[in-house]
């Protein structure tokens, strides 16, 4: 089983790359014939990825959420799955290439650095923590997708502004749709992050009675939460939209990524997996 | 196939001449009985703003393309037409031209899909006036197929190829649906009206027209179920509009940078499109630098139009392939017309013999045996005729051996003493 896990671990970025390539070719050529083929590629990738996550959970007796590289593969799966459902529901297919690329990056890092951990610290064996991690990962996936839509918005915005009518202009959905998708994604992400932070607030004093209020993870999570919360409120009040909303989303995403990476490097944080 | 036709179009005649030989539906309805009387047994008349064409089958061997030309000239003496204004087509060339027109290859704007609908109307009018039979029907159905295949299998009709439509396409890349949007069209002339119509076609929420002559603005607004505002007041209302399209004939700038900046401040950053399709320009191009403002003028829209035209040109080979396929089909069908009556007569001849023999034996055998004999004789005749039928059909469909097929057909009739049947 371990060998199979290792094989699938290597296979996964290749499958995601194959899906990405299919979406990219379709994006560039606008070839109707590839419409269903690329979706099939993605579906097969998702099946294989789900199988991989189940295998890891079964073999190592814990879901793959106990270190950042396990988390990365779950994020990659979550992004792909969310996008697949979005594409089925909205039939907006021009954005897949950007979102799948994001998932590919996460999976590549996971494939290279993931370790086979059998022993998990007792502190990480709490159900409360499990819910916290799941909601945090789903929330992170949602804001990742929002960031992808933000990048697409910026690309299209700049091209329309400069009267460049190439592939980006022809293939991407319009700005209003991209903004809508971005807003839905950050709203979902914000709700999930709120749940994650809420559970974290309950769990933290139990697991780490001597925690530091100025822990980097608490500060960065708060910043992310405030940024997205502000963006959502201002959007709903009609004070913000378009480019400004996109930049808020991207800044929030960058801080979230840095938060995820830096807390591992700063061993003084309670959130460091090691 | 002895179909022939004449065409006056954008390649052969000036716009004034084309306008002069344009026939309305009523005029065509009056023309067709006269054509039927003297010139054609069947056919159709297609008359649009860019072409007038008459195609059909001659009534007598004396009828030529010159007859049709003279017919048109007599109808429109003021058009000052000469031989050079007419393109003439015969047989395969005529069918190919009809298919070219139906596909949009021959249109003034490559890939124009309106022509297919116009052709349909022309054929249906001929049908209503009993000016069609199986030949024209077949050509019409094939032309329709060419048009539909071009639309579904190629990108010949894709992309905006006029400046006003390109402006709408750019706006569509910004806003997902127009229902909740408002647009201001400045200038109630031809271009302004065209753009306003395009916007209405997209189910625009609120349309407002502004024009120096307020009455013209009111007139156009009424026509399109919109509103009108006075030209002098439009700057105070710019912030109300998501889309502003300007198409006046003013010599000076109508909407300045400051006007737009003020408007955007009041819009709190909600994006706005400013489309300037006037020459000289109506909107200060500096507005492009304002955040949230998308600005296009004729030059930038022409870039989009040219790109789309180039993309359409790349589709020409695919369309020609479709036309060739349909030409092969229609001429294969046409070539079988000679042998189909022969095959039918041939089979009828044998069936007659079979039935005659069955009748003779009917009272000499048991009823249950009659049925068996009936089936057996049917199978026997079917097997005997199978190969000759197939052979005749394949020879006639081949296109190159239909002369041979005709000869075989003639020999069969002679050998079996089968009368010529009417088509």
Interface residues (C-beta under 8 A of the other chain):
Chain A: X156 X160 X161 X163 X165 X169 X173 X174 X175 X176 X177 X180 X238 X239 X240 X241 X242 X243 X244
Chain B: X170 X172 X173 X174 X175 X176 X177 X268 X269 X270 X271 X288 X291 X292 X294 X296 X300 X303 X304 X307
